[in-house]
Amino acid sequence: MHLRAPLAAAALRRGPPVAMLAAVADPLQYAFMLPVATLVATTCQLCGIGGAALFSPIFLLVFPYLGPEYPLDSPAAAIASALLTEVFGFASGLTGYARRGLVSWPVAAQFASVTVPCAFIGALAVGSLAADPALLRGTYALLMLSLAAYLTFTPSMSEKEAIAEGECEIPPEDDAIELTSHPALADGRVLTFRAPPKGSVASASVSGAGGLLTGLLGVGVGETLLPQLLRGCCMPLPLAAGTSVATVVFTAAAAAAVQFSELASASGDEIASVVPWSLVCYTIPGVVATAMVTLQTPQPHILSRPPIYSHLLPSR
């Protein structure tokens, strides 16, 4: 009896087993996610979808098969981490678009005024979704099927641009459509497009649904916004892409902040303590590097194709 007490006290002083400490303190535990994140980000760039659409299933479904030390603390933490990674990837792309002047900030702010509040609602509902594993799996299965249908049946970017140009041809004497101009290109040309409708129920519903899905699952805003800019506003493709990316960054950043705030509130800790830094320190550089490489890729169509409405403007 007297010998056991000192032994127990010594065991407490020694702390947890060495293997456990190594697993917790291993800085390279998620190092494999650096090339994986680069591959995922490249795939999403080529397909035109948000990175969280693929990162969330990896964190939720693949990590448990790698070992008991790999899954994150909760499904909600996995979704929030995927969204945070997506924010940094899109933000890197946004800097390139902004540097070229290919972002219409007023239009991005107009759409973000709808998508951000809806993303808040979706982010607040993540806890309820993550609490039911069957519902979470079913939701992601439906999301993957929807994305597969989207990628299969949606026209390519060049086809979308051709369709938009056909739909956007209007007679020069038609003054019923409100036009707005954006001085974007380095050579001084003006990109002209239809002003986005204000107070449109249809546009607000579609954009709001995209914001809700982004707050809930990390994908939806870009997929619903870009067609509106191309076909509804008749924006030239480069300007539409930059404006869409800006709206995605605003929406995803707001949703990620809400999700991590909810996690911190539930655990009683600060926000910084619930972020899985050991994971995102590899995923964020991977998506940022992909975005920077993409921005350095020559894109001659940005300067070679004339603005859709250039024939409506007087020569300068």
Secondary structure, 3 states (H helix, E strand, C coil): CCCHHHHHHHHHHHCCCHHHHHHHHCCCCCCCHHHHHHHHHHHHHHHCCCCHHHHHHHHHHHHHHHCCCCCCCCHHHHHHHHHHHHHHHHHHHHHHHHHCCCCCHHHHHHHHHHHHHHHHHHHHCHHHHHCCHHHHHHHHHHHHHHHHHHHHHCCCHHHHHHHHHHHCCCCCCCCCCCEEEEECCCCCCEEEEECCCCCCHHHHHHHHHHHHHHHHHCCCHHHHHHHHHHHHCCCCHHHHHHHHHHHHHHHHHHHHHHHHHHHHHHHCCCHHHHCCHHHHHHHHHHHHHHHHHHHHCCCCHHHHCCCCCHHHCCCC
